[in-house]
Amino acid sequence: MAYFDNSFTSTKATLGQRLSRLFDTPFDRRYRQRTREIEALRKLSDRELAARGIAREDILFHVFSGAD
């Protein structure tokens, strides 16, 4: 019996993604950077956020204000 694991997601960029990056603007790159940062912070527990001095409801403010 064959087993197929469909939970695997490739980290390789598709041809369309690679082509679209040719026409990236600085705004596009900053948008992706902020999106990754927001996702990473949202994955942290409340305790981990508190250790960084961030409240869960302040994640967006933290990212968009440029606070470190």
mmCIF file of the N, C-alpha and C atoms, coordinates in Angstrom:
data_MODEL
# 
_entry.id   MODEL 
# 
loop_
_atom_site.group_PDB 
_atom_site.id 
_atom_site.type_symbol 
_atom_site.label_atom_id 
_atom_site.label_alt_id 
_atom_site.label_comp_id 
_atom_site.label_asym_id 
_atom_site.label_entity_id 
_atom_site.label_seq_id 
_atom_site.pdbx_PDB_ins_code 
_atom_site.Cartn_x 
_atom_site.Cartn_y 
_atom_site.Cartn_z 
_atom_site.occupancy 
_atom_site.B_iso_or_equiv 
_atom_site.pdbx_formal_charge 
_atom_site.auth_seq_id 
_atom_site.auth_comp_id 
_atom_site.auth_asym_id 
_atom_site.auth_atom_id 
_atom_site.pdbx_PDB_model_num 
ATOM 1   N N  . MET A 1 1  ? 0.847  -1.167 0.000   1.00 0.00 ? 1  MET A N  1 
ATOM 2   C CA . MET A 1 1  ? 0.000  0.000  0.000   1.00 0.00 ? 1  MET A CA 1 
ATOM 3   C C  . MET A 1 1  ? 0.898  1.238  0.000   1.00 0.00 ? 1  MET A C  1 
ATOM 4   N N  . ALA A 1 2  ? 0.585  2.173  -0.836  1.00 0.00 ? 2  ALA A N  1 
ATOM 5   C CA . ALA A 1 2  ? 1.366  3.403  -0.944  1.00 0.00 ? 2  ALA A CA 1 
ATOM 6   C C  . ALA A 1 2  ? 0.836  4.439  0.040   1.00 0.00 ? 2  ALA A C  1 
ATOM 7   N N  . TYR A 1 3  ? 1.734  5.239  0.522   1.00 0.00 ? 3  TYR A N  1 
ATOM 8   C CA . TYR A 1 3  ? 1.360  6.301  1.453   1.00 0.00 ? 3  TYR A CA 1 
ATOM 9   C C  . TYR A 1 3  ? 1.748  7.632  0.832   1.00 0.00 ? 3  TYR A C  1 
ATOM 10  N N  . PHE A 1 4  ? 0.843  8.560  0.819   1.00 0.00 ? 4  PHE A N  1 
ATOM 11  C CA . PHE A 1 4  ? 1.105  9.891  0.265   1.00 0.00 ? 4  PHE A CA 1 
ATOM 12  C C  . PHE A 1 4  ? 0.902  10.930 1.351   1.00 0.00 ? 4  PHE A C  1 
ATOM 13  N N  . ASP A 1 5  ? 1.942  11.681 1.627   1.00 0.00 ? 5  ASP A N  1 
ATOM 14  C CA . ASP A 1 5  ? 1.875  12.722 2.648   1.00 0.00 ? 5  ASP A CA 1 
ATOM 15  C C  . ASP A 1 5  ? 1.647  14.063 1.956   1.00 0.00 ? 5  ASP A C  1 
ATOM 16  N N  . ASN A 1 6  ? 0.429  14.580 2.034   1.00 0.00 ? 6  ASN A N  1 
ATOM 17  C CA . ASN A 1 6  ? 0.137  15.845 1.374   1.00 0.00 ? 6  ASN A CA 1 
ATOM 18  C C  . ASN A 1 6  ? 0.339  17.049 2.293   1.00 0.00 ? 6  ASN A C  1 
ATOM 19  N N  . SER A 1 7  ? 0.936  16.837 3.453   1.00 0.00 ? 7  SER A N  1 
ATOM 20  C CA . SER A 1 7  ? 1.201  17.950 4.359   1.00 0.00 ? 7  SER A CA 1 
ATOM 21  C C  . SER A 1 7  ? 2.518  18.651 4.016   1.00 0.00 ? 7  SER A C  1 
ATOM 22  N N  . PHE A 1 8  ? 3.284  18.057 3.120   1.00 0.00 ? 8  PHE A N  1 
ATOM 23  C CA . PHE A 1 8  ? 4.558  18.650 2.716   1.00 0.00 ? 8  PHE A CA 1 
ATOM 24  C C  . PHE A 1 8  ? 4.306  19.883 1.858   1.00 0.00 ? 8  PHE A C  1 
ATOM 25  N N  . THR A 1 9  ? 4.985  20.964 2.200   1.00 0.00 ? 9  THR A N  1 
ATOM 26  C CA . THR A 1 9  ? 4.912  22.157 1.373   1.00 0.00 ? 9  THR A CA 1 
ATOM 27  C C  . THR A 1 9  ? 6.319  22.514 0.932   1.00 0.00 ? 9  THR A C  1 
ATOM 28  N N  . SER A 1 10 ? 6.470  22.777 -0.312  1.00 0.00 ? 10 SER A N  1 
ATOM 29  C CA . SER A 1 10 ? 7.769  23.101 -0.872  1.00 0.00 ? 10 SER A CA 1 
ATOM 30  C C  . SER A 1 10 ? 8.160  24.526 -0.502  1.00 0.00 ? 10 SER A C  1 
ATOM 31  N N  . THR A 1 11 ? 9.426  24.724 -0.228  1.00 0.00 ? 11 THR A N  1 
ATOM 32  C CA . THR A 1 11 ? 9.917  26.065 0.067   1.00 0.00 ? 11 THR A CA 1 
ATOM 33  C C  . THR A 1 11 ? 10.489 26.713 -1.188  1.00 0.00 ? 11 THR A C  1 
ATOM 34  N N  . LYS A 1 12 ? 10.502 25.970 -2.290  1.00 0.00 ? 12 LYS A N  1 
ATOM 35  C CA . LYS A 1 12 ? 10.999 26.533 -3.541  1.00 0.00 ? 12 LYS A CA 1 
ATOM 36  C C  . LYS A 1 12 ? 9.982  27.504 -4.109  1.00 0.00 ? 12 LYS A C  1 
ATOM 37  N N  . ALA A 1 13 ? 10.487 28.598 -4.648  1.00 0.00 ? 13 ALA A N  1 
ATOM 38  C CA . ALA A 1 13 ? 9.610  29.579 -5.282  1.00 0.00 ? 13 ALA A CA 1 
ATOM 39  C C  . ALA A 1 13 ? 9.158  29.036 -6.637  1.00 0.00 ? 13 ALA A C  1 
ATOM 40  N N  . THR A 1 14 ? 7.907  29.254 -6.943  1.00 0.00 ? 14 THR A N  1 
ATOM 41  C CA . THR A 1 14 ? 7.390  28.826 -8.241  1.00 0.00 ? 14 THR A CA 1 
ATOM 42  C C  . THR A 1 14 ? 7.901  29.781 -9.318  1.00 0.00 ? 14 THR A C  1 
ATOM 43  N N  . LEU A 1 15 ? 7.727  29.394 -10.554 1.00 0.00 ? 15 LEU A N  1 
ATOM 44  C CA . LEU A 1 15 ? 8.164  30.230 -11.666 1.00 0.00 ? 15 LEU A CA 1 
ATOM 45  C C  . LEU A 1 15 ? 7.451  31.588 -11.618 1.00 0.00 ? 15 LEU A C  1 
ATOM 46  N N  . GLY A 1 16 ? 6.159  31.566 -11.336 1.00 0.00 ? 16 GLY A N  1 
ATOM 47  C CA . GLY A 1 16 ? 5.409  32.820 -11.246 1.00 0.00 ? 16 GLY A CA 1 
ATOM 48  C C  . GLY A 1 16 ? 5.927  33.728 -10.144 1.00 0.00 ? 16 GLY A C  1 
ATOM 49  N N  . GLN A 1 17 ? 6.276  33.142 -8.995  1.00 0.00 ? 17 GLN A N  1 
ATOM 50  C CA . GLN A 1 17 ? 6.815  33.935 -7.886  1.00 0.00 ? 17 GLN A CA 1 
ATOM 51  C C  . GLN A 1 17 ? 8.168  34.533 -8.258  1.00 0.00 ? 17 GLN A C  1 
ATOM 52  N N  . ARG A 1 18 ? 8.999  33.743 -8.925  1.00 0.00 ? 18 ARG A N  1 
ATOM 53  C CA . ARG A 1 18 ? 10.310 34.248 -9.329  1.00 0.00 ? 18 ARG A CA 1 
ATOM 54  C C  . ARG A 1 18 ? 10.179 35.378 -10.354 1.00 0.00 ? 18 ARG A C  1 
ATOM 55  N N  . LEU A 1 19 ? 9.248  35.225 -11.288 1.00 0.00 ? 19 LEU A N  1 
ATOM 56  C CA . LEU A 1 19 ? 9.042  36.275 -12.285 1.00 0.00 ? 19 LEU A CA 1 
ATOM 57  C C  . LEU A 1 19 ? 8.489  37.546 -11.655 1.00 0.00 ? 19 LEU A C  1 
ATOM 58  N N  . SER A 1 20 ? 7.572  37.393 -10.707 1.00 0.00 ? 20 SER A N  1 
ATOM 59  C CA . SER A 1 20 ? 6.997  38.584 -10.075 1.00 0.00 ? 20 SER A CA 1 
ATOM 60  C C  . SER A 1 20 ? 8.034  39.336 -9.257  1.00 0.00 ? 20 SER A C  1 
ATOM 61  N N  . ARG A 1 21 ? 9.009  38.644 -8.730  1.00 0.00 ? 21 ARG A N  1 
ATOM 62  C CA . ARG A 1 21 ? 10.059 39.308 -7.950  1.00 0.00 ? 21 ARG A CA 1 
ATOM 63  C C  . ARG A 1 21 ? 10.975 40.157 -8.827  1.00 0.00 ? 21 ARG A C  1 
ATOM 64  N N  . LEU A 1 22 ? 10.975 39.875 -10.134 1.00 0.00 ? 22 LEU A N  1 
ATOM 65  C CA . LEU A 1 22 ? 11.760 40.712 -11.039 1.00 0.00 ? 22 LEU A CA 1 
ATOM 66  C C  . LEU A 1 22 ? 11.246 42.151 -11.043 1.00 0.00 ? 22 LEU A C  1 
ATOM 67  N N  . PHE A 1 23 ? 9.950  42.296 -10.796 1.00 0.00 ? 23 PHE A N  1 
ATOM 68  C CA . PHE A 1 23 ? 9.328  43.612 -10.841 1.00 0.00 ? 23 PHE A CA 1 
ATOM 69  C C  . PHE A 1 23 ? 9.001  44.152 -9.448  1.00 0.00 ? 23 PHE A C  1 
ATOM 70  N N  . ASP A 1 24 ? 9.644  43.593 -8.443  1.00 0.00 ? 24 ASP A N  1 
ATOM 71  C CA . ASP A 1 24 ? 9.434  44.037 -7.065  1.00 0.00 ? 24 ASP A CA 1 
ATOM 72  C C  . ASP A 1 24 ? 9.831  45.493 -6.870  1.00 0.00 ? 24 ASP A C  1 
ATOM 73  N N  . THR A 1 25 ? 9.073  46.141 -6.039  1.00 0.00 ? 25 THR A N  1 
ATOM 74  C CA . THR A 1 25 ? 9.421  47.495 -5.616  1.00 0.00 ? 25 THR A CA 1 
ATOM 75  C C  . THR A 1 25 ? 9.913  47.416 -4.170  1.00 0.00 ? 25 THR A C  1 
ATOM 76  N N  . PRO A 1 26 ? 10.552 48.448 -3.674  1.00 0.00 ? 26 PRO A N  1 
ATOM 77  C CA . PRO A 1 26 ? 10.942 48.446 -2.251  1.00 0.00 ? 26 PRO A CA 1 
ATOM 78  C C  . PRO A 1 26 ? 9.725  48.267 -1.345  1.00 0.00 ? 26 PRO A C  1 
ATOM 79  N N  . PHE A 1 27 ? 8.571  48.788 -1.761  1.00 0.00 ? 27 PHE A N  1 
ATOM 80  C CA . PHE A 1 27 ? 7.343  48.614 -0.986  1.00 0.00 ? 27 PHE A CA 1 
ATOM 81  C C  . PHE A 1 27 ? 6.978  47.139 -0.873  1.00 0.00 ? 27 PHE A C  1 
ATOM 82  N N  . ASP A 1 28 ? 7.090  46.395 -1.976  1.00 0.00 ? 28 ASP A N  1 
ATOM 83  C CA . ASP A 1 28 ? 6.768  44.971 -1.961  1.00 0.00 ? 28 ASP A CA 1 
ATOM 84  C C  . ASP A 1 28 ? 7.672  44.204 -1.004  1.00 0.00 ? 28 ASP A C  1 
ATOM 85  N N  . ARG A 1 29 ? 8.951  44.503 -1.039  1.00 0.00 ? 29 ARG A N  1 
ATOM 86  C CA . ARG A 1 29 ? 9.896  43.810 -0.157  1.00 0.00 ? 29 ARG A CA 1 
ATOM 87  C C  . ARG A 1 29 ? 9.611  44.139 1.310   1.00 0.00 ? 29 ARG A C  1 
ATOM 88  N N  . ARG A 1 30 ? 9.329  45.402 1.604   1.00 0.00 ? 30 ARG A N  1 
ATOM 89  C CA . ARG A 1 30 ? 9.033  45.810 2.981   1.00 0.00 ? 30 ARG A CA 1 
ATOM 90  C C  . ARG A 1 30 ? 7.733  45.165 3.457   1.00 0.00 ? 30 ARG A C  1 
ATOM 91  N N  . TYR A 1 31 ? 6.742  45.072 2.584   1.00 0.00 ? 31 TYR A N  1 
ATOM 92  C CA . TYR A 1 31 ? 5.472  44.426 2.927   1.00 0.00 ? 31 TYR A CA 1 
ATOM 93  C C  . TYR A 1 31 ? 5.701  42.968 3.314   1.00 0.00 ? 31 TYR A C  1 
ATOM 94  N N  . ARG A 1 32 ? 6.489  42.239 2.520   1.00 0.00 ? 32 ARG A N  1 
ATOM 95  C CA . ARG A 1 32 ? 6.766  40.831 2.838   1.00 0.00 ? 32 ARG A CA 1 
ATOM 96  C C  . ARG A 1 32 ? 7.546  40.709 4.137   1.00 0.00 ? 32 ARG A C  1 
ATOM 97  N N  . GLN A 1 33 ? 8.488  41.623 4.364   1.00 0.00 ? 33 GLN A N  1 
ATOM 98  C CA . GLN A 1 33 ? 9.278  41.592 5.604   1.00 0.00 ? 33 GLN A CA 1 
ATOM 99  C C  . GLN A 1 33 ? 8.370  41.807 6.819   1.00 0.00 ? 33 GLN A C  1 
ATOM 100 N N  . ARG A 1 34 ? 7.492  42.796 6.746   1.00 0.00 ? 34 ARG A N  1 
ATOM 101 C CA . ARG A 1 34 ? 6.585  43.067 7.859   1.00 0.00 ? 34 ARG A CA 1 
ATOM 102 C C  . ARG A 1 34 ? 5.619  41.899 8.071   1.00 0.00 ? 34 ARG A C  1 
ATOM 103 N N  . THR A 1 35 ? 5.132  41.315 7.007   1.00 0.00 ? 35 THR A N  1 
ATOM 104 C CA . THR A 1 35 ? 4.220  40.179 7.119   1.00 0.00 ? 35 THR A CA 1 
ATOM 105 C C  . THR A 1 35 ? 4.898  39.013 7.826   1.00 0.00 ? 35 THR A C  1 
ATOM 106 N N  . ARG A 1 36 ? 6.141  38.730 7.461   1.00 0.00 ? 36 ARG A N  1 
ATOM 107 C CA . ARG A 1 36 ? 6.885  37.649 8.128   1.00 0.00 ? 36 ARG A CA 1 
ATOM 108 C C  . ARG A 1 36 ? 7.095  37.958 9.605   1.00 0.00 ? 36 ARG A C  1 
ATOM 109 N N  . GLU A 1 37 ? 7.407  39.204 9.913   1.00 0.00 ? 37 GLU A N  1 
ATOM 110 C CA . GLU A 1 37 ? 7.633  39.594 11.306  1.00 0.00 ? 37 GLU A CA 1 
ATOM 111 C C  . GLU A 1 37 ? 6.350  39.469 12.135  1.00 0.00 ? 37 GLU A C  1 
ATOM 112 N N  . ILE A 1 38 ? 5.224  39.905 11.572  1.00 0.00 ? 38 ILE A N  1 
ATOM 113 C CA . ILE A 1 38 ? 3.937  39.801 12.269  1.00 0.00 ? 38 ILE A CA 1 
ATOM 114 C C  . ILE A 1 38 ? 3.590  38.333 12.513  1.00 0.00 ? 38 ILE A C  1 
ATOM 115 N N  . GLU A 1 39 ? 3.768  37.481 11.497  1.00 0.00 ? 39 GLU A N  1 
ATOM 116 C CA . GLU A 1 39 ? 3.473  36.059 11.650  1.00 0.00 ? 39 GLU A CA 1 
ATOM 117 C C  . GLU A 1 39 ? 4.352  35.426 12.722  1.00 0.00 ? 39 GLU A C  1 
ATOM 118 N N  . ALA A 1 40 ? 5.635  35.785 12.738  1.00 0.00 ? 40 ALA A N  1 
ATOM 119 C CA . ALA A 1 40 ? 6.555  35.223 13.729  1.00 0.00 ? 40 ALA A CA 1 
ATOM 120 C C  . ALA A 1 40 ? 6.153  35.647 15.142  1.00 0.00 ? 40 ALA A C  1 
ATOM 121 N N  . LEU A 1 41 ? 5.786  36.905 15.319  1.00 0.00 ? 41 LEU A N  1 
ATOM 122 C CA . LEU A 1 41 ? 5.385  37.381 16.646  1.00 0.00 ? 41 LEU A CA 1 
ATOM 123 C C  . LEU A 1 41 ? 4.065  36.754 17.084  1.00 0.00 ? 41 LEU A C  1 
ATOM 124 N N  . ARG A 1 42 ? 3.143  36.565 16.163  1.00 0.00 ? 42 ARG A N  1 
ATOM 125 C CA . ARG A 1 42 ? 1.856  35.958 16.524  1.00 0.00 ? 42 ARG A CA 1 
ATOM 126 C C  . ARG A 1 42 ? 1.993  34.496 16.927  1.00 0.00 ? 42 ARG A C  1 
ATOM 127 N N  . LYS A 1 43 ? 3.055  33.834 16.473  1.00 0.00 ? 43 LYS A N  1 
ATOM 128 C CA . LYS A 1 43 ? 3.287  32.428 16.836  1.00 0.00 ? 43 LYS A CA 1 
ATOM 129 C C  . LYS A 1 43 ? 3.855  32.283 18.251  1.00 0.00 ? 43 LYS A C  1 
ATOM 130 N N  . LEU A 1 44 ? 4.390  33.381 18.805  1.00 0.00 ? 44 LEU A N  1 
ATOM 131 C CA . LEU A 1 44 ? 4.969  33.327 20.143  1.00 0.00 ? 44 LEU A CA 1 
ATOM 132 C C  . LEU A 1 44 ? 3.870  33.254 21.199  1.00 0.00 ? 44 LEU A C  1 
ATOM 133 N N  . SER A 1 45 ? 4.221  32.680 22.338  1.00 0.00 ? 45 SER A N  1 
ATOM 134 C CA . SER A 1 45 ? 3.278  32.637 23.458  1.00 0.00 ? 45 SER A CA 1 
ATOM 135 C C  . SER A 1 45 ? 3.234  34.008 24.123  1.00 0.00 ? 45 SER A C  1 
ATOM 136 N N  . ASP A 1 46 ? 2.223  34.216 24.967  1.00 0.00 ? 46 ASP A N  1 
ATOM 137 C CA . ASP A 1 46 ? 2.112  35.481 25.688  1.00 0.00 ? 46 ASP A CA 1 
ATOM 138 C C  . ASP A 1 46 ? 3.326  35.717 26.583  1.00 0.00 ? 46 ASP A C  1 
ATOM 139 N N  . ARG A 1 47 ? 3.842  34.657 27.151  1.00 0.00 ? 47 ARG A N  1 
ATOM 140 C CA . ARG A 1 47 ? 5.031  34.765 28.016  1.00 0.00 ? 47 ARG A CA 1 
ATOM 141 C C  . ARG A 1 47 ? 6.256  35.207 27.209  1.00 0.00 ? 47 ARG A C  1 
ATOM 142 N N  . GLU A 1 48 ? 6.426  34.621 26.011  1.00 0.00 ? 48 GLU A N  1 
ATOM 143 C CA . GLU A 1 48 ? 7.558  35.006 25.166  1.00 0.00 ? 48 GLU A CA 1 
ATOM 144 C C  . GLU A 1 48 ? 7.430  36.458 24.691  1.00 0.00 ? 48 GLU A C  1 
ATOM 145 N N  . LEU A 1 49 ? 6.207  36.859 24.369  1.00 0.00 ? 49 LEU A N  1 
ATOM 146 C CA . LEU A 1 49 ? 5.987  38.250 23.976  1.00 0.00 ? 49 LEU A CA 1 
ATOM 147 C C  . LEU A 1 49 ? 6.293  39.197 25.134  1.00 0.00 ? 49 LEU A C  1 
ATOM 148 N N  . ALA A 1 50 ? 5.846  38.842 26.338  1.00 0.00 ? 50 ALA A N  1 
ATOM 149 C CA . ALA A 1 50 ? 6.097  39.682 27.510  1.00 0.00 ? 50 ALA A CA 1 
ATOM 150 C C  . ALA A 1 50 ? 7.597  39.818 27.766  1.00 0.00 ? 50 ALA A C  1 
ATOM 151 N N  . ALA A 1 51 ? 8.357  38.757 27.524  1.00 0.00 ? 51 ALA A N  1 
ATOM 152 C CA . ALA A 1 51 ? 9.809  38.815 27.699  1.00 0.00 ? 51 ALA A CA 1 
ATOM 153 C C  . ALA A 1 51 ? 10.439 39.815 26.731  1.00 0.00 ? 51 ALA A C  1 
ATOM 154 N N  . ARG A 1 52 ? 9.797  40.021 25.600  1.00 0.00 ? 52 ARG A N  1 
ATOM 155 C CA . ARG A 1 52 ? 10.268 41.000 24.615  1.00 0.00 ? 52 ARG A CA 1 
ATOM 156 C C  . ARG A 1 52 ? 9.670  42.382 24.854  1.00 0.00 ? 52 ARG A C  1 
ATOM 157 N N  . GLY A 1 53 ? 8.787  42.485 25.838  1.00 0.00 ? 53 GLY A N  1 
ATOM 158 C CA . GLY A 1 53 ? 8.165  43.761 26.153  1.00 0.00 ? 53 GLY A CA 1 
ATOM 159 C C  . GLY A 1 53 ? 7.037  44.138 25.210  1.00 0.00 ? 53 GLY A C  1 
ATOM 160 N N  . ILE A 1 54 ? 6.380  43.125 24.629  1.00 0.00 ? 54 ILE A N  1 
ATOM 161 C CA . ILE A 1 54 ? 5.302  43.356 23.670  1.00 0.00 ? 54 ILE A CA 1 
ATOM 162 C C  . ILE A 1 54 ? 4.035  42.675 24.172  1.00 0.00 ? 54 ILE A C  1 
ATOM 163 N N  . ALA A 1 55 ? 2.935  43.390 24.164  1.00 0.00 ? 55 ALA A N  1 
ATOM 164 C CA . ALA A 1 55 ? 1.631  42.779 24.451  1.00 0.00 ? 55 ALA A CA 1 
ATOM 165 C C  . ALA A 1 55 ? 1.056  42.281 23.131  1.00 0.00 ? 55 ALA A C  1 
ATOM 166 N N  . ARG A 1 56 ? 0.283  41.213 23.192  1.00 0.00 ? 56 ARG A N  1 
ATOM 167 C CA . ARG A 1 56 ? -0.277 40.629 21.974  1.00 0.00 ? 56 ARG A CA 1 
ATOM 168 C C  . ARG A 1 56 ? -1.053 41.657 21.151  1.00 0.00 ? 56 ARG A C  1 
ATOM 169 N N  . GLU A 1 57 ? -1.801 42.518 21.817  1.00 0.00 ? 57 GLU A N  1 
ATOM 170 C CA . GLU A 1 57 ? -2.595 43.504 21.088  1.00 0.00 ? 57 GLU A CA 1 
ATOM 171 C C  . GLU A 1 57 ? -1.735 44.633 20.492  1.00 0.00 ? 57 GLU A C  1 
ATOM 172 N N  . ASP A 1 58 ? -0.455 44.681 20.856  1.00 0.00 ? 58 ASP A N  1 
ATOM 173 C CA . ASP A 1 58 ? 0.445  45.718 20.351  1.00 0.00 ? 58 ASP A CA 1 
ATOM 174 C C  . ASP A 1 58 ? 1.395  45.221 19.263  1.00 0.00 ? 58 ASP A C  1 
ATOM 175 N N  . ILE A 1 59 ? 1.186  44.017 18.768  1.00 0.00 ? 59 ILE A N  1 
ATOM 176 C CA . ILE A 1 59 ? 2.091  43.456 17.752  1.00 0.00 ? 59 ILE A CA 1 
ATOM 177 C C  . ILE A 1 59 ? 2.141  44.343 16.517  1.00 0.00 ? 59 ILE A C  1 
ATOM 178 N N  . LEU A 1 60 ? 0.988  44.724 15.995  1.00 0.00 ? 60 LEU A N  1 
ATOM 179 C CA . LEU A 1 60 ? 0.978  45.550 14.780  1.00 0.00 ? 60 LEU A CA 1 
ATOM 180 C C  . LEU A 1 60 ? 1.649  46.900 15.023  1.00 0.00 ? 60 LEU A C  1 
ATOM 181 N N  . PHE A 1 61 ? 1.357  47.516 16.163  1.00 0.00 ? 61 PHE A N  1 
ATOM 182 C CA . PHE A 1 61 ? 1.995  48.788 16.499  1.00 0.00 ? 61 PHE A CA 1 
ATOM 183 C C  . PHE A 1 61 ? 3.508  48.613 16.561  1.00 0.00 ? 61 PHE A C  1 
ATOM 184 N N  . HIS A 1 62 ? 3.954  47.541 17.188  1.00 0.00 ? 62 HIS A N  1 
ATOM 185 C CA . HIS A 1 62 ? 5.388  47.265 17.328  1.00 0.00 ? 62 HIS A CA 1 
ATOM 186 C C  . HIS A 1 62 ? 6.049  47.132 15.956  1.00 0.00 ? 62 HIS A C  1 
ATOM 187 N N  . VAL A 1 63 ? 5.437  46.384 15.073  1.00 0.00 ? 63 VAL A N  1 
ATOM 188 C CA . VAL A 1 63 ? 6.025  46.141 13.753  1.00 0.00 ? 63 VAL A CA 1 
ATOM 189 C C  . VAL A 1 63 ? 6.003  47.420 12.911  1.00 0.00 ? 63 VAL A C  1 
ATOM 190 N N  . PHE A 1 64 ? 4.891  48.114 12.885  1.00 0.00 ? 64 PHE A N  1 
ATOM 191 C CA . PHE A 1 64 ? 4.773  49.278 12.021  1.00 0.00 ? 64 PHE A CA 1 
ATOM 192 C C  . PHE A 1 64 ? 5.438  50.537 12.579  1.00 0.00 ? 64 PHE A C  1 
ATOM 193 N N  . SER A 1 65 ? 5.714  50.551 13.870  1.00 0.00 ? 65 SER A N  1 
ATOM 194 C CA . SER A 1 65 ? 6.408  51.705 14.437  1.00 0.00 ? 65 SER A CA 1 
ATOM 195 C C  . SER A 1 65 ? 7.925  51.566 14.293  1.00 0.00 ? 65 SER A C  1 
ATOM 196 N N  . GLY A 1 66 ? 8.368  50.374 13.945  1.00 0.00 ? 66 GLY A N  1 
ATOM 197 C CA . GLY A 1 66 ? 9.802  50.148 13.806  1.00 0.00 ? 66 GLY A CA 1 
ATOM 198 C C  . GLY A 1 66 ? 10.506 49.948 15.132  1.00 0.00 ? 66 GLY A C  1 
ATOM 199 N N  . ALA A 1 67 ? 9.727  49.724 16.198  1.00 0.00 ? 67 ALA A N  1 
ATOM 200 C CA . ALA A 1 67 ? 10.311 49.507 17.525  1.00 0.00 ? 67 ALA A CA 1 
ATOM 201 C C  . ALA A 1 67 ? 11.037 48.164 17.552  1.00 0.00 ? 67 ALA A C  1 
ATOM 202 N N  . ASP A 1 68 ? 12.173 48.151 18.246  1.00 0.00 ? 68 ASP A N  1 
ATOM 203 C CA . ASP A 1 68 ? 12.926 46.889 18.354  1.00 0.00 ? 68 ASP A CA 1 
ATOM 204 C C  . ASP A 1 68 ? 12.975 46.389 19.741  1.00 0.00 ? 68 ASP A C  1 
# 
